[in-house]
Amino acid sequence: MSKEKLIRDEVNKTLEIMDRLEDIEAGPYFYTRLEAELRSRQRAKKGLLPDMSQLAHVFSGRVLRPALLTLLMIINIFSAAFFLLESGAAPSGREKEQASLSAFVEEYSSSWNTYDIDVPEKMAAGDE
């Protein structure tokens, strides 16, 4: 089949499906609510009633963005100062390696004082 015939068949199938659809009934107050919404939008366009989404947009653009930017800059300044103060008192690379190695040895070294070993009395007496 040609491409055009396939397209026509699909369009016809879609139209047949739409012919079989039932009409949807609107709720009893649908038109009243729709009319009220349209009136409120007309009032907002005329400037009689401020639109809440416009107020939120203006507030977020003019107040929140600069406040957030200022907060981020303050956090950056404090973190940079903290980093610079800590890096000045930090040990050198060799000292860090020694500290890491000694901490590793302390953590994973075995010592006979830390284990509770039960020795049978035969072995303690020398009899096997």
Order of alpha helices (4+ residues) and beta strands (2+ residues): alpha-alpha-alpha-alpha-alpha-alpha
